[in-house]
Amino acid sequence: MLSQALIEDVLAAALETGGDFADVFVEDKTITTIHMIGGSVESALSGRDYGIGIRVISGLFAVYAYTNDLRRENLLKVARSAAQAIRGTKRDITLDLRVTTLQSAHPVLIVPSSVSKAQKVEAMRRAHVAATAYDPVISQTSVSYKDEDQKVLIANSEGLFTEDRRTRTRLFIEAVATIGNDKSVGTATPGAQSGYEFIENLNIEEQARIAAHTAKTMVNAEFAPSGKIPVIIDNEFGGVIFHEACGHGLESTSVAKKISVFSDKLGEQVASPLVTAIDDGTIQNAWGSSTIDDEGTPTQRNLLIENGILKGYLIDKLGAKRMGMKSTGSARRESYKFAPASRMNNTYIAAGNSTPEEIIANTEYALYAKYLGGGSVNTATGDFNFVVREGYIVKNGKIEKPVRGATLIGKGMDVLQKIDMVGKNLGFGQGMCGSISGSIPADVGQPMIRVAELTVGGRKGE
């Protein structure tokens, strides 16, 4: 992408004013997106993002600059401009970069750019046909396809010089059900760090039927009750509550600044003894995985909580300096336009010992949140609210009826401590996570869990 000699000169320029550390992130990314409404293609776009980010660190202070003009004279100018924010002693730098060749842990069998847009559109049309055929109540569909092929070069003043390639493919299916003036939406959003083989191996029709089923079920449903009641949260995307309300609080971005509820709590009981939570960037071809993070550190499996005890945090290089700990391979960014920050990869609550059937059968009364939608979180306090996209009332050990309009309201640590049953059916859902370093792909996951008490916002009391 860029020569080793040029990278060495850029790093040396960045350190001229006395910085302790400098790194560069070179990115060449191609993206294809196709959007279809009602079976007709609305847009089909392809683009390329190419540029470099340069960071200088002195003590606990960091400055970041980026450019898409990769001419030598401009790169040296940008590096020196960043260095001017560092008040140190000017010095001559000799760098010894050592090329590290990576073997990708996430094989790609079919590069998406080798597949025609017509073939991709046909896969999308299959989703539209399956969703509309599910039931006459389905009045509209929206299907989006996206693939990206990202090549990166990462080098730093400690001698690192390496390259990586990340290829991701995703399908987003939305079905709308309409009865009179009432409308309801269901979605399915499968994705992977994989080539087009992911789409070829995906049961597209089944994904479309899942979206249509949610839409149809909720448009016919009564409104949910409100109050403090037990809540059963299903597997896969149900893990978004842990991701948002707890996971962000375990990132060194907030922990090192003492603005997280988990700061200085290593070794303490922060969750039910039934809860073990993990962030793993090494899961093969998972949506949030990569061979190395965006600082060039190998990703790893990070144990965050074990049997309710806080065991670890997610740490990038700057967080490691602030906390006196090692990087956990958790530095991520949306693109070269963002400085890296500690972020989650594939974060999940581990499987427990109960079957979903046992959890339902042992519940006298609860809201069963089968699918969760969007929400908001205060990462400093863990306060959250999430929309239940598909919900049911459980009574006397049986799923009684669907309900709509429910919202889950609470604090992340409270939820962790009130989990009293954990299922065996671990599953993952794919999403985009937004934070200080931009929007990145992340898997969320869990088995079915039961929370002994959680505030549910709805339309009526029960």
TITORTI-813481 format. One record per residue (C-alpha): residue in three letters; y, z, x. Coordinates in steps of 0.25 Angstrom, whole numbers. Layout:
+------+-------+-------+-------+
: resn :     v :     w :     u :
+------+-------+-------+-------+
:  ALA :     Y :     Z :     X :
...
+------+-------+-------+-------+
END
This chain:
+------+-------+-------+-------+
: resn :     v :     w :     u :
+------+-------+-------+-------+
:  MET :     0 :     0 :     0 :
:  LEU :    10 :     4 :    11 :
:  SER :     7 :     4 :    26 :
:  GLN :     3 :    17 :    33 :
:  ALA :    14 :    15 :    43 :
:  LEU :    25 :    14 :    32 :
:  ILE :    20 :    26 :    25 :
:  GLU :    21 :    34 :    38 :
:  ASP :    35 :    29 :    40 :
:  VAL :    39 :    34 :    25 :
:  LEU :    32 :    47 :    27 :
:  ALA :    40 :    49 :    40 :
:  ALA :    53 :    45 :    34 :
:  ALA :    50 :    55 :    23 :
:  LEU :    48 :    67 :    33 :
:  GLU :    60 :    64 :    42 :
:  THR :    69 :    75 :    36 :
:  GLY :    58 :    86 :    39 :
:  GLY :    49 :    85 :    26 :
:  ASP :    35 :    92 :    27 :
:  PHE :    27 :    82 :    20 :
:  ALA :    29 :    68 :    15 :
:  ASP :    20 :    59 :     6 :
:  VAL :    20 :    45 :     0 :
:  PHE :    14 :    40 :   -13 :
:  VAL :    13 :    24 :   -14 :
:  GLU :     8 :    19 :   -27 :
:  ASP :     5 :     5 :   -32 :
:  LYS :     1 :     6 :   -47 :
:  THR :    -2 :    -5 :   -57 :
:  ILE :    -3 :    -2 :   -72 :
:  THR :    -7 :    -9 :   -84 :
:  THR :    -5 :    -5 :   -98 :
:  ILE :    -8 :   -11 :  -111 :
:  HIS :    -4 :    -6 :  -125 :
:  MET :   -10 :   -11 :  -138 :
:  ILE :    -6 :    -7 :  -152 :
:  GLY :   -14 :   -10 :  -164 :
:  GLY :   -23 :   -19 :  -156 :
:  SER :   -12 :   -28 :  -151 :
:  VAL :    -7 :   -27 :  -136 :
:  GLU :     8 :   -22 :  -136 :
:  SER :    10 :   -22 :  -121 :
:  ALA :     2 :   -25 :  -108 :
:  LEU :     9 :   -20 :   -95 :
:  SER :     6 :   -20 :   -80 :
:  GLY :    14 :   -14 :   -69 :
:  ARG :    14 :    -9 :   -55 :
:  ASP :    21 :     3 :   -49 :
:  TYR :    22 :     3 :   -34 :
:  GLY :    30 :    13 :   -26 :
:  ILE :    30 :    25 :   -16 :
:  GLY :    34 :    40 :   -17 :
:  ILE :    38 :    48 :    -5 :
:  ARG :    38 :    63 :    -5 :
:  VAL :    43 :    73 :     5 :
:  ILE :    40 :    88 :     5 :
:  SER :    47 :    99 :    13 :
:  GLY :    42 :   113 :    10 :
:  LEU :    41 :   114 :    -5 :
:  PHE :    52 :   103 :    -7 :
:  ALA :    48 :    89 :   -10 :
:  VAL :    56 :    76 :   -12 :
:  TYR :    50 :    63 :   -18 :
:  ALA :    55 :    49 :   -18 :
:  TYR :    49 :    35 :   -22 :
:  THR :    51 :    21 :   -22 :
:  ASN :    45 :     7 :   -26 :
:  ASP :    52 :     0 :   -14 :
:  LEU :    41 :     0 :    -3 :
:  ARG :    49 :    -7 :     8 :
:  ARG :    48 :     1 :    21 :
:  GLU :    63 :     4 :    22 :
:  ASN :    64 :     9 :     7 :
:  LEU :    52 :    18 :     9 :
:  LEU :    58 :    24 :    22 :
:  LYS :    71 :    26 :    14 :
:  VAL :    65 :    33 :     2 :
:  ALA :    57 :    42 :    12 :
:  ARG :    69 :    46 :    19 :
:  SER :    77 :    48 :     6 :
:  ALA :    66 :    58 :     2 :
:  ALA :    67 :    65 :    15 :
:  GLN :    82 :    67 :    14 :
:  ALA :    79 :    78 :     3 :
:  ILE :    71 :    86 :    14 :
:  ARG :    80 :    95 :    23 :
:  GLY :    72 :    96 :    36 :
:  THR :    72 :    92 :    50 :
:  LYS :    71 :    77 :    53 :
:  ARG :    59 :    74 :    61 :
:  ASP :    50 :    62 :    66 :
:  ILE :    37 :    61 :    59 :
:  THR :    24 :    56 :    64 :
:  LEU :    14 :    53 :    53 :
:  ASP :    -1 :    51 :    55 :
:  LEU :    -6 :    45 :    42 :
:  ARG :   -21 :    44 :    40 :
:  VAL :   -27 :    34 :    30 :
:  THR :   -36 :    40 :    20 :
:  THR :   -45 :    30 :    13 :
:  LEU :   -49 :    35 :    -1 :
:  GLN :   -62 :    32 :    -9 :
:  SER :   -58 :    32 :   -23 :
:  ALA :   -65 :    43 :   -32 :
:  HIS :   -62 :    35 :   -44 :
:  PRO :   -69 :    21 :   -44 :
:  VAL :   -63 :     9 :   -51 :
:  LEU :   -72 :    -2 :   -56 :
:  ILE :   -63 :   -11 :   -63 :
:  VAL :   -48 :   -12 :   -58 :
:  PRO :   -40 :   -13 :   -71 :
:  SER :   -31 :   -24 :   -66 :
:  SER :   -44 :   -33 :   -65 :
:  VAL :   -46 :   -32 :   -80 :
:  SER :   -38 :   -41 :   -89 :
:  LYS :   -28 :   -36 :   -99 :
:  ALA :   -35 :   -43 :  -110 :
:  GLN :   -48 :   -35 :  -107 :
:  LYS :   -40 :   -22 :  -107 :
:  VAL :   -33 :   -26 :  -121 :
:  GLU :   -47 :   -29 :  -126 :
:  ALA :   -52 :   -15 :  -123 :
:  MET :   -39 :    -9 :  -130 :
:  ARG :   -42 :   -18 :  -142 :
:  ARG :   -56 :   -12 :  -143 :
:  ALA :   -49 :     2 :  -144 :
:  HIS :   -40 :    -3 :  -155 :
:  VAL :   -51 :    -9 :  -163 :
:  ALA :   -60 :     3 :  -162 :
:  ALA :   -48 :    12 :  -166 :
:  THR :   -44 :     4 :  -178 :
:  ALA :   -59 :     2 :  -183 :
:  TYR :   -61 :    17 :  -183 :
:  ASP :   -54 :    19 :  -196 :
:  PRO :   -44 :    12 :  -205 :
:  VAL :   -35 :    24 :  -204 :
:  ILE :   -32 :    19 :  -189 :
:  SER :   -19 :    12 :  -191 :
:  GLN :   -15 :     9 :  -177 :
:  THR :   -20 :     9 :  -163 :
:  SER :   -13 :     9 :  -149 :
:  VAL :   -21 :     6 :  -136 :
:  SER :   -16 :     7 :  -122 :
:  TYR :   -23 :     3 :  -109 :
:  LYS :   -18 :     7 :   -95 :
:  ASP :   -23 :     5 :   -81 :
:  GLU :   -17 :     8 :   -68 :
:  ASP :   -21 :     6 :   -54 :
:  GLN :   -13 :    15 :   -44 :
:  LYS :   -14 :    13 :   -29 :
:  VAL :    -8 :    24 :   -21 :
:  LEU :    -5 :    27 :    -6 :
:  ILE :    -2 :    42 :    -2 :
:  ALA :     2 :    46 :    12 :
:  ASN :     8 :    59 :    17 :
:  SER :    14 :    65 :    30 :
:  GLU :     1 :    73 :    32 :
:  GLY :    -6 :    60 :    35 :
:  LEU :   -12 :    56 :    22 :
:  PHE :   -12 :    41 :    19 :
:  THR :   -21 :    36 :     8 :
:  GLU :   -22 :    27 :    -4 :
:  ASP :   -28 :    28 :   -18 :
:  ARG :   -30 :    20 :   -30 :
:  ARG :   -31 :    25 :   -45 :
:  THR :   -35 :    16 :   -56 :
:  ARG :   -34 :    22 :   -71 :
:  THR :   -37 :    15 :   -84 :
:  ARG :   -34 :    21 :   -98 :
:  LEU :   -35 :    17 :  -113 :
:  PHE :   -26 :    24 :  -123 :
:  ILE :   -30 :    23 :  -138 :
:  GLU :   -22 :    27 :  -150 :
:  ALA :   -26 :    26 :  -164 :
:  VAL :   -17 :    29 :  -176 :
:  ALA :   -22 :    33 :  -190 :
:  THR :   -13 :    32 :  -202 :
:  ILE :   -15 :    38 :  -216 :
:  GLY :    -3 :    36 :  -225 :
:  ASN :     9 :    42 :  -216 :
:  ASP :     0 :    50 :  -207 :
:  LYS :    -4 :    45 :  -194 :
:  SER :   -13 :    51 :  -183 :
:  VAL :   -16 :    46 :  -169 :
:  GLY :   -28 :    47 :  -160 :
:  THR :   -29 :    43 :  -145 :
:  ALA :   -39 :    41 :  -134 :
:  THR :   -35 :    39 :  -120 :
:  PRO :   -46 :    37 :  -110 :
:  GLY :   -43 :    34 :   -96 :
:  ALA :   -49 :    35 :   -82 :
:  GLN :   -45 :    33 :   -67 :
:  SER :   -54 :    21 :   -67 :
:  GLY :   -53 :     6 :   -68 :
:  TYR :   -55 :    -3 :   -81 :
:  GLU :   -70 :     1 :   -81 :
:  PHE :   -65 :    13 :   -88 :
:  ILE :   -61 :     5 :  -100 :
:  GLU :   -73 :    -4 :   -99 :
:  ASN :   -82 :     9 :  -100 :
:  LEU :   -73 :    16 :  -111 :
:  ASN :   -78 :    17 :  -125 :
:  ILE :   -65 :    11 :  -130 :
:  GLU :   -70 :    11 :  -145 :
:  GLU :   -74 :    26 :  -144 :
:  GLN :   -60 :    30 :  -138 :
:  ALA :   -53 :    22 :  -149 :
:  ARG :   -61 :    29 :  -160 :
:  ILE :   -58 :    42 :  -154 :
:  ALA :   -43 :    39 :  -156 :
:  ALA :   -45 :    34 :  -170 :
:  HIS :   -53 :    46 :  -174 :
:  THR :   -42 :    55 :  -170 :
:  ALA :   -32 :    47 :  -177 :
:  LYS :   -40 :    46 :  -190 :
:  THR :   -44 :    61 :  -190 :
:  MET :   -30 :    66 :  -188 :
:  VAL :   -23 :    58 :  -198 :
:  ASN :   -33 :    63 :  -209 :
:  ALA :   -32 :    78 :  -204 :
:  GLU :   -25 :    90 :  -210 :
:  PHE :   -14 :    97 :  -202 :
:  ALA :   -19 :   107 :  -192 :
:  PRO :   -16 :   122 :  -194 :
:  SER :    -7 :   130 :  -185 :
:  GLY :    -9 :   144 :  -179 :
:  LYS :   -16 :   151 :  -167 :
:  ILE :   -31 :   146 :  -168 :
:  PRO :   -43 :   143 :  -159 :
:  VAL :   -42 :   128 :  -154 :
:  ILE :   -53 :   120 :  -149 :
:  ILE :   -49 :   109 :  -140 :
:  ASP :   -58 :    97 :  -137 :
:  ASN :   -62 :    91 :  -124 :
:  GLU :   -55 :    80 :  -116 :
:  PHE :   -40 :    78 :  -119 :
:  GLY :   -40 :    93 :  -124 :
:  GLY :   -39 :    96 :  -110 :
:  VAL :   -24 :    92 :  -110 :
:  ILE :   -21 :   106 :  -114 :
:  PHE :   -26 :   112 :  -101 :
:  HIS :   -20 :   100 :   -94 :
:  GLU :    -6 :   102 :   -99 :
:  ALA :    -5 :   117 :  -102 :
:  CYS :   -13 :   122 :   -90 :
:  GLY :   -15 :   111 :   -80 :
:  HIS :     0 :   108 :   -77 :
:  GLY :     2 :   123 :   -75 :
:  LEU :    -9 :   122 :   -64 :
:  GLU :    -2 :   111 :   -56 :
:  SER :     6 :   116 :   -43 :
:  THR :    18 :   109 :   -49 :
:  SER :    20 :   121 :   -58 :
:  VAL :    11 :   131 :   -51 :
:  ALA :    18 :   131 :   -38 :
:  LYS :    32 :   133 :   -45 :
:  LYS :    27 :   145 :   -52 :
:  ILE :    30 :   138 :   -66 :
:  SER :    15 :   138 :   -70 :
:  VAL :     8 :   148 :   -79 :
:  PHE :    -3 :   147 :   -68 :
:  SER :     5 :   150 :   -56 :
:  ASP :    -1 :   161 :   -47 :
:  LYS :   -13 :   162 :   -56 :
:  LEU :   -24 :   158 :   -47 :
:  GLY :   -36 :   166 :   -49 :
:  GLU :   -31 :   171 :   -63 :
:  GLN :   -38 :   170 :   -76 :
:  VAL :   -29 :   159 :   -83 :
:  ALA :   -40 :   154 :   -93 :
:  SER :   -52 :   158 :  -101 :
:  PRO :   -64 :   160 :   -92 :
:  LEU :   -70 :   148 :   -99 :
:  VAL :   -60 :   139 :   -93 :
:  THR :   -61 :   131 :   -80 :
:  ALA :   -51 :   120 :   -78 :
:  ILE :   -51 :   109 :   -67 :
:  ASP :   -42 :    98 :   -62 :
:  ASP :   -51 :    87 :   -56 :
:  GLY :   -44 :    74 :   -50 :
:  THR :   -58 :    69 :   -44 :
:  ILE :   -65 :    66 :   -57 :
:  GLN :   -70 :    52 :   -55 :
:  ASN :   -61 :    41 :   -63 :
:  ALA :   -55 :    52 :   -71 :
:  TRP :   -41 :    49 :   -77 :
:  GLY :   -34 :    59 :   -69 :
:  SER :   -42 :    58 :   -56 :
:  SER :   -38 :    52 :   -42 :
:  THR :   -44 :    52 :   -28 :
:  ILE :   -32 :    58 :   -22 :
:  ASP :   -20 :    64 :   -28 :
:  ASP :    -6 :    58 :   -27 :
:  GLU :    -3 :    65 :   -14 :
:  GLY :   -16 :    60 :    -8 :
:  THR :   -24 :    73 :    -9 :
:  PRO :   -39 :    71 :   -15 :
:  THR :   -40 :    75 :   -29 :
:  GLN :   -50 :    87 :   -32 :
:  ARG :   -56 :    95 :   -43 :
:  ASN :   -47 :   107 :   -45 :
:  LEU :   -52 :   120 :   -51 :
:  LEU :   -40 :   125 :   -59 :
:  ILE :   -46 :   136 :   -68 :
:  GLU :   -61 :   142 :   -67 :
:  ASN :   -66 :   151 :   -78 :
:  GLY :   -52 :   154 :   -82 :
:  ILE :   -47 :   158 :   -67 :
:  LEU :   -36 :   149 :   -61 :
:  LYS :   -41 :   143 :   -49 :
:  GLY :   -32 :   132 :   -44 :
:  TYR :   -20 :   123 :   -46 :
:  LEU :   -17 :   108 :   -45 :
:  ILE :    -8 :   106 :   -32 :
:  ASP :    -1 :    95 :   -25 :
:  LYS :     4 :    95 :   -11 :
:  LEU :    18 :   101 :   -15 :
:  GLY :    11 :   111 :   -24 :
:  ALA :     2 :   115 :   -12 :
:  LYS :    14 :   118 :    -3 :
:  ARG :    20 :   127 :   -14 :
:  MET :     8 :   134 :   -17 :
:  GLY :     1 :   135 :    -3 :
:  MET :   -11 :   128 :    -9 :
:  LYS :   -18 :   115 :    -7 :
:  SER :   -16 :   102 :   -15 :
:  THR :   -27 :   100 :   -25 :
:  GLY :   -25 :    85 :   -26 :
:  SER :   -17 :    86 :   -38 :
:  ALA :    -4 :    78 :   -34 :
:  ARG :    -2 :    67 :   -44 :
:  ARG :    10 :    58 :   -49 :
:  GLU :    12 :    47 :   -59 :
:  SER :    17 :    37 :   -48 :
:  TYR :    25 :    36 :   -35 :
:  LYS :    37 :    39 :   -43 :
:  PHE :    32 :    54 :   -44 :
:  ALA :    30 :    65 :   -34 :
:  PRO :    16 :    70 :   -34 :
:  ALA :    14 :    84 :   -42 :
:  SER :     2 :    92 :   -45 :
:  ARG :    -5 :    87 :   -57 :
:  MET :   -18 :    87 :   -64 :
:  ASN :   -29 :    76 :   -63 :
:  ASN :   -41 :    79 :   -72 :
:  THR :   -39 :    93 :   -78 :
:  TYR :   -49 :    99 :   -87 :
:  ILE :   -56 :   112 :   -92 :
:  ALA :   -71 :   112 :   -88 :
:  ALA :   -82 :   112 :   -97 :
:  GLY :   -87 :   125 :  -103 :
:  ASN :  -100 :   129 :  -110 :
:  SER :   -98 :   127 :  -125 :
:  THR :  -101 :   114 :  -133 :
:  PRO :   -90 :   109 :  -142 :
:  GLU :   -99 :   112 :  -154 :
:  GLU :  -100 :   126 :  -149 :
:  ILE :   -85 :   127 :  -148 :
:  ILE :   -83 :   122 :  -162 :
:  ALA :   -95 :   130 :  -168 :
:  ASN :   -89 :   143 :  -162 :
:  THR :   -75 :   141 :  -168 :
:  GLU :   -72 :   147 :  -181 :
:  TYR :   -58 :   141 :  -182 :
:  ALA :   -50 :   132 :  -173 :
:  LEU :   -42 :   119 :  -171 :
:  TYR :   -51 :   109 :  -164 :
:  ALA :   -42 :   100 :  -155 :
:  LYS :   -50 :    88 :  -153 :
:  TYR :   -39 :    79 :  -146 :
:  LEU :   -26 :    84 :  -141 :
:  GLY :   -13 :    75 :  -140 :
:  GLY :     0 :    77 :  -133 :
:  GLY :     8 :    90 :  -131 :
:  SER :    17 :    98 :  -122 :
:  VAL :    16 :   108 :  -112 :
:  ASN :    25 :   118 :  -104 :
:  THR :    18 :   118 :   -91 :
:  ALA :    25 :   131 :   -86 :
:  THR :    20 :   139 :   -98 :
:  GLY :     8 :   131 :  -102 :
:  ASP :    14 :   130 :  -117 :
:  PHE :     8 :   118 :  -123 :
:  ASN :     7 :   111 :  -137 :
:  PHE :    -3 :   100 :  -139 :
:  VAL :    -6 :    91 :  -151 :
:  VAL :   -20 :    90 :  -157 :
:  ARG :   -23 :    76 :  -159 :
:  GLU :   -36 :    78 :  -166 :
:  GLY :   -39 :    92 :  -172 :
:  TYR :   -49 :    99 :  -181 :
:  ILE :   -50 :   113 :  -187 :
:  VAL :   -63 :   120 :  -183 :
:  LYS :   -68 :   130 :  -194 :
:  ASN :   -81 :   139 :  -193 :
:  GLY :   -87 :   131 :  -181 :
:  LYS :   -84 :   117 :  -187 :
:  ILE :   -74 :   106 :  -186 :
:  GLU :   -68 :   107 :  -200 :
:  LYS :   -57 :    96 :  -201 :
:  PRO :   -46 :    88 :  -193 :
:  VAL :   -32 :    93 :  -192 :
:  ARG :   -20 :    87 :  -186 :
:  GLY :    -6 :    91 :  -181 :
:  ALA :   -11 :   102 :  -172 :
:  THR :    -4 :   107 :  -160 :
:  LEU :    -9 :   116 :  -149 :
:  ILE :     1 :   126 :  -144 :
:  GLY :    -1 :   136 :  -133 :
:  LYS :    -1 :   140 :  -118 :
:  GLY :   -11 :   134 :  -108 :
:  MET :   -15 :   147 :  -102 :
:  ASP :   -17 :   153 :  -115 :
:  VAL :   -26 :   142 :  -119 :
:  LEU :   -34 :   143 :  -107 :
:  GLN :   -36 :   158 :  -109 :
:  LYS :   -40 :   156 :  -124 :
:  ILE :   -51 :   145 :  -122 :
:  ASP :   -64 :   152 :  -127 :
:  MET :   -74 :   140 :  -127 :
:  VAL :   -75 :   128 :  -118 :
:  GLY :   -84 :   117 :  -121 :
:  LYS :   -93 :   108 :  -113 :
:  ASN :   -87 :    95 :  -116 :
:  LEU :   -78 :    92 :  -105 :
:  GLY :   -70 :    79 :  -107 :
:  PHE :   -57 :    73 :  -102 :
:  GLY :   -45 :    66 :  -108 :
:  GLN :   -35 :    57 :  -101 :
:  GLY :   -20 :    59 :  -101 :
:  MET :    -7 :    57 :   -94 :
:  CYS :    -1 :    69 :   -88 :
:  GLY :    14 :    70 :   -86 :
:  SER :    21 :    80 :   -76 :
:  ILE :    31 :    80 :   -64 :
:  SER :    24 :    69 :   -57 :
:  GLY :    23 :    60 :   -69 :
:  SER :    12 :    55 :   -78 :
:  ILE :    -2 :    55 :   -73 :
:  PRO :   -16 :    53 :   -78 :
:  ALA :   -24 :    66 :   -80 :
:  ASP :   -37 :    69 :   -87 :
:  VAL :   -38 :    82 :   -96 :
:  GLY :   -51 :    88 :  -100 :
:  GLN :   -59 :    99 :  -106 :
:  PRO :   -71 :   102 :  -114 :
:  MET :   -68 :   108 :  -128 :
:  ILE :   -62 :   121 :  -128 :
:  ARG :   -58 :   132 :  -138 :
:  VAL :   -45 :   140 :  -137 :
:  ALA :   -46 :   153 :  -144 :
:  GLU :   -32 :   152 :  -150 :
:  LEU :   -21 :   142 :  -149 :
:  THR :    -9 :   139 :  -157 :
:  VAL :   -10 :   127 :  -166 :
:  GLY :     2 :   120 :  -172 :
:  GLY :    -1 :   114 :  -185 :
:  ARG :     4 :   112 :  -199 :
:  LYS :    -2 :   124 :  -206 :
:  GLY :    -8 :   138 :  -204 :
:  GLU :   -23 :   140 :  -206 :
+------+-------+-------+-------+
END
